[in-house]
Amino acid sequence: MAQETTSEGLRNKACGACGGRWVELSDYWRWRASGVETEGSVATTSIVLAEEALFRACPSDGYRLAQYDVGDPLAFSLDQCRNCGGVWFDGGEWESLIAHRLSDQLPLILSDEWQSRVQEAARRDLERKQWERQLGADLGRIEEIKSWLDEHPKRSELYAFLNVHGRVE
């Protein structure tokens, strides 16, 4: 059973069982408008992961919640109702946003632009891991060479040379 509470001045409904919080969008905007300063320090915050569920329903209106990845350095996602705009925070997530000074960035985190950047970063990370599997320790050496080439005053000529003479036949 959820009970009305506040966290850093933000009104929410807290779940005693899992430590999660439901925040109505109107309450979030009131909190933002109040100018409450949160004491954020990048500290490790314990996050209670909710049970995996294919679909989570909005506690206010029953609509399906959409997931939004927060991204580096926070490896969790927030759930927002597409109908009423409320947001579900699993245990420790709100506190992590505060600790990383992201609590006032919630609308940005939930934006298409932010989500595109998070997805692009995940794609680059996956691609790098694939190269690591294929090349092993040589990947680091190749990256050093590329960095040297990129910083060299004659980088255009060096890349042109490699394009002409570096082809494997």
N, C-alpha and C positions, 0 to 999 in steps of 0.2 A: 504494500500500500504506500503510495507516494504522499509525502507531507510537504506543506508549504514551508519554504526556508529561504535564506539569502546566502549568497556566497560572494564576498567582495562587493557587497551592495547590490548584487543582481538577484532579483526575485526569481525563484524557480521551484519546481516540485522535485524533491529528492526521493529516490528509491532506497529504502533501508536495506533491501536484500542485496542489491548489486552495487550500490554507491553511485548509480547514474543520476542524471539530472535532466528534466524537461524544462526548456526555456521557451516561453511564448515570445514571438518576435516583437510584440509591443513592449514587453518588459525589457528586452535587450535594448531597444531604441531609447527607452526612458533612462536606462542605465548609462548608455553612451552619452546622452544629452546632459546627464548630471555631472559629467566631467570627473567621475571617480577615478582617481589615480590608483593603479594596482602596483603593488611592490613586486615587480618581476625580477627574478634572478634565474639564470639558466641553471636550474638544479634538476636532479633526477626526481621525477614524480612517479609514484607507483600508479600504473593504470590497470584497472580491472577490466579484462576483456570480457565482453558479453558473449553468451552462447552464440555460436554461428547460427544464423537464421537466413533463409533465402530472402524473406521479406519481413520487414519490421513495420508494424502499423502505428500510425500516429495515435498517441494517447488522448488527443483532444477530439479528433474527428474520424479516426479510423482509416484515413488515406494511407497509401504506401509511402514510406520514407525513402528518399533518394540518398545515396552515399556520396560524400565529397571527401577526397583524400586531402589531408593537411599538407603532407610533403615534408621534406627535410627541414629540420632534423627530427620531426615528429612523424613516426610511422603508424599513424592511425587515421581513421576516417570518421567524419561526423555525419549524422543522419538528419536530414531536413524534410519536413512535410512540404510537398509541392502545392498543397492546398492552403494551409493556414500559415506556413512559413516558420513554424516552431522548429526548434533544434533539439535533438537528443544528444547528450554528452554521456558516454560511458564513464564509469568511475575513474577519476583522475584526469580526464581529458580537459575539463575546464581549467583545472589547476595547472596543467601543462601549458595551455595557451597563455595563462597569466605569467607563468615562470619564463616563457619565451617571448614575452611582450607581444603576443598576438591576439589577446582577448578583444582588443578594439578593432581588429582586422577581420572579424567574422564575415561581414558582407563581401569582402575581397576574397577570402578563402572559398566562399560559396559561389564565386563568379566563374563564368566560362573561361575567362582569361587565366585565372589562377589554376583552374583545373587543367587547362591545356599545357601550362608550364610544368605542372606536376607530372602529367602523362609523358611529356617530352623528356623530362629528366629520368623517368622510369625506363623509357625506351632506350636512352643513351646508356644507362646503367646495364640494362640487359645486353645491349650490343657489346659493351666493353667486356662483360663476363663471357660472352661467346668468343670474343677474340682471345681472352685469357686462356680459355680451354683449348683453343686451336694453337696458340703460339707459346703458351707457357711463359717462362722467364724472358723470352726474347721480346715480348711486348714492351717491357720497360725500356729496353735498349732502343727499340724502334721509336718509342715516344721521345726519348732523349734526342735521337737524330732529328726527328721532325721538329722538335723545339729549337734545335740548333739551326736547322734550315730556315724556319720561320723568322728567326731573329737575325739572320745573316743579311748584310747589306746587299748582297747579290743573289737574294733568294729566288728571284724570277729566273735568272740564268741557271741557277742550280736545279730548279724544278724542270726547266726546259731540257737541260742535259739529261736528267733522269727519265723524262718522257721519251726522249729519242734513244738513249743508250741503255736504259734500264729495262727494256722489254725482254721478256723471256720468250724464246722461240722454240 
